[in-house]
Amino acid sequence: MEKNIKNFALIGAAGYIAPRHMKAIKDTGNRLVAALDPKDSVGIIDTYFPDADFFLETERFDRHLDKLRRQGERRIDYVSICSPNFLHDSHIRLALRNQCHAICEKPIVLNPWNVDALAEIEKESGYRIYNILQLRLHPKILELKAKVDQSPVDKIFDIDLAYITSRGRWYHISWKGDPAKSGGVATNIGVHFFDMLGFIFGKIRVVVVHHMSATTVAGFLQYDKARVRWFLSIDSKCLPEEALVKGMRTYRALTIEGENFEFSEGFTDLHTRVYEDILSGGGFGLDEARQSIEIVYQIRNAQPLGRTGDYHPFLLKHC
């Protein structure tokens, strides 16, 4: 029996993460029919789907999706969204308006009330909104979740999280450097960690920010089963000595009860696994995405307390 091939469109084809979506579409045996980006540096499409139509203007792309829907044969089933954070909401609406399911990169939106509005539109349209929360499918994360689920009910884990990913001057000129467009550092590089922690350790109870600048944010989170001291930065000056001597530009450390938890490997095919999950009837929707959006919103609007209380030790050296 011939496989039921799904038609995809993609928004944000020139972005860093777009090739992972193209690969996932190809790996799952489906096809990319149309792609959109205001930038034309999209030669990567040739690696995966050279016959895909490409558009520079949202209006023409929207019209094309509508035309395909009316023709029936090549109508789009899913729209994959890899655009800048502040455009996710609009592009999800575009997908649903064209009677397509939406698969959106994180953060799915910037504010909690945007999640509420999309939930209404999702219900009205009958089409689904999925969020790429790939760490929930990482084998090591699933092992840790199983271990935590089997721990005593009153067990609270002590966790330290540090993630430093150096960015150059371009970052502050791009949309990522504008908190109104990206949500700031905590949203841009931290939202997937906050989602992962919630997936493992439960509901968020306390959100504290100790330090906040254009490059570095640090604070404390209390989940049902975890106390988390966290430190996020895009400033290379915050890299620890052990990273500098190795010439590393990125440093990631997660310790649980004082022991290092290593999950650096296994990221390569996670987008494909997310697509497989969605196409088989699973997927992570608005309900799963909501808590991490609430956390980063609270962080963005918090008043930093300074070095007081339970703060991450990196603050002593760097802030």
N, C-alpha and C positions, 0 to 999 in steps of 0.2 A: 504494500500500500504506500502511495506517495506521501511524503512528509508534508504536513500543512505548514508551508513556508510563510512567515510573517514579514510584512513590509514595515520598515522603520524609516523615520526621518530624524535628523540630528541637528540641534541648534548649538552653535559654539564650536564649529569644526576646526577652527585654528587654535583652540586652547590646548593647554598642557595635557589635560585629562582625556580629551576627545579620542585619541588613538586606542585607549583601553576600551572605550565603548564600541568603536568600530571593530576591534578584535573580538569583543564579546558577541556582537551581532553575527560576525562571520563564524566564530567557533560554535555557535548554537545552530548553525545551518540556516540562518535567515538572511535577509538582504536589506541593504541601505538604499533607499530609493531617492532621497533628497536630503541636502544639507544646506545649512545657513550659517554665514558669518560675515560681519561687516569688513573683515580683513580677508585678503585673498591668498594668504600663505597657507594653503590647504592641500599641498601636493601629497600629503600623507594619505589622502583618500585613494590615490592610485594603488597603494599597497593592498587595499582591502576591497574597494568598490569603485573602480574607475568609471563605471557606467552611471554612477549616481548623478542626478541633476544638482547643480550648485547655484545658490542665490546669495547676493550681497545685501539685498533689501528684505526686511521682514515682511513688508506688504506683498511683494511678489511671491515670497515663500508661502505666506498665508493663503494667497489666491491659488497657488499650485496645489496645496493640500486640499483645498475646497474642491478644486477641479477633479483631483484624483478620487475624492470621496463620491462625487456625483457620477463619475464614470464607472465606479464599482470594482472593476477588475484589479486595479493597482492601488486601491485605497490604502491609506496608512493605518496600521494597527497600533503602533507605538511611536511616540516622539521622545527621543532621548535628549536631555537638557544639560548642557555643559557650559552654559553662559555664565557671566559674572553674577555673584550672589544676589545683587539687588534686582536682577532681571528675572530670577527664577519664578517669582509669583506670576508675572505677566506671561511668561512663556508656558507655564503650566496651564494657564487659562486659555492660551492660544491652542494648545493641544486638545483640551477638553471641548473647546468650541468647535473643533474640527472632528469631533467624535473619535478621538484617539486616547489611549491610555498614555500617561506621562511617567517617564522614568527620569528622576531628577537627582543631580549631584547634591551633596550636602554643603552648606546648610540649605534645607529645602526652602526656607524663607528666613527673614531676619527677625521677625517679631511674632510673639504668640498669637496675637489677634489675626495675623495673616493665615495661620494654621486654621483657625476657626472659620474664616471666610472660605478658604479652599475646601474645607469639609462640607460646607453647604453646597458649593458648586459641584463637588464630586457626587454628592447625593442626588442633586438635580439632574446631572448629566448621565449618570449611570456608568461612567468611566472611572477607572482607578488612577490614583496618584501613588507612585512608588518612590521611595527614597533609597539612594545608594548608601547603605550602612554595612559596608563589606566586612568590617572587623567582627561583626556578629557571626560570620561564617568562617572565620579563621580557626583552624584546628586547635591551636594553642589556647585561644580565647574560649572555645567551647569546652576544652578540658578543664580550664580554670573555673568556668561557670558551674560545671558539674561538681567540682570539689567544693565550691562555696555553697551550692545548694544542699550538699550533704553535711555541712558543718552544723554545729549546735545552733539552735534558734537564736540564742542571745550572743553569739560570737560576732564581734566587731573587728574587722581587719584594719590594721594601720598600713597606709600606703603612701609612698612618695612617688610623684610623677614629675619628670623633667623632660622637656622637649625643646631643643634649640635647633632651628633650621635657618642657617645664615642666608640673608637676602641682601642684595646690593642696592645701590641708590635708585635703580629703576623702580623698585617696589613702591617707594613713596610717591612716585610720579604716576604710577598706574592706579587703576580703580582699587586695587588691594590696599593701597595706602590711605584711602578715604574711608573712615569708619561708617559714613552714611551709605556707602556702596558695598563694603565688604563685611561690616560688623566689627571691624577691628581685629587685633591679633588673636584674641581668645576665640573668636568665631572662625576666623580664617584657618588657623592651624590647630585649634583645640577642640572643635565641636565633635570630631569623630572619637576623640579620647573620652570626652564627657558622655557621649552616647554609649561607648563600650563599657565604661564604669557603671552606668545605670543599668545596662543589660545584665551585668554580672551581679551587682551589689544592691539593686533595687531602687526605690524611690528616693529622690533628693529631699533632704530635710533642712539643710543649712547651706547658704552660699555666702562666703566672705571673700573680700578682695583686700590684699595687703599692699599691693603695688600695681600701678598702672601707668604706662607711658606709651608712646607711639610704637615702641619696639618690644616692650616686655610687660607681661602681666603675670601676677602670682597671687595665690590665695589659698583658701581652704574650703573643702566640700565635705558635707556629712550626708552619706547615703544610709539606707536602712542597715546595711551590714559593713560599712567602711567609713573610715576617716581618712581623707585624702589631702595631703599637702601638695600643691601643684605649682609648677613654674614653666612658663611658655615664653619663648623669645625668638626674634629673627635677627638679633644682634650677635655677630661673631665674637664680640668681646666677652660674651657670657659663656663661651665654650670652656669647659673644664680643661685642665692641663692634659689629662689623659687623651682628650680628643685632639688637642693642638699638636702634640708630639707625633701623632699619626697623620697629620694633615687633613683631618676630617672637618667638613663644613657642617655636618649634621650630627647631633647627639640626642639619643633617646634612652631614657632610663626609667624603668618602672620597678620599684621594690615593694614587696608584700611581706609584711612582718620581718623586715630587714633582709629578705632574700631577693636576689635579682630575678625578675621574671622576663625571660627572653622570648620575644616574638617577632624578631626582625625578619626572619625568613617566612616564605609562604604568601607573600603579597602579590606575586606576579599574576595569578589567574583568578583573583578574588572577584573582579568585575564579571568575569565569565560565570562564576558560580552564582553571583547575584542574579544575572540574567536567566540562568538555568532555573533558579528558584522561582522567579517571577513567571516564567513561561510554563512551569509545571503547576501553577496555581498557588504558589506561596508569595513571597515578597514582603517587604517592610513598608507599611503605609504611614499615614499621617499620625495615627495613634502612637506608633513606635518613635516617630521623629519628634513628637511634641516636647518631651522632657528636656532634651538637649537644647532645643530652641529657647525654652524657658530659662535654662541655666545661663546660656550666653547672653541673653537679654538682661538678666539680673546682674551679671558681671559687668556688662557694658554701662549700666546705669548705677553702679555701686559707688560709694564713697570710700576710697582706699584708707585703711586703718594704719598703714605703716608697719614697722617691725614690732608687732604686738600680738600676743596670743600664739596660736599654733601655726607658724609660718614656715615656708620651705627654707632649708638651710642655704640654698643658693643666694637668697636675698642678702645674707651677711657679706658676701663677697662682691655682688654685682649691683646692688641697689641701695 
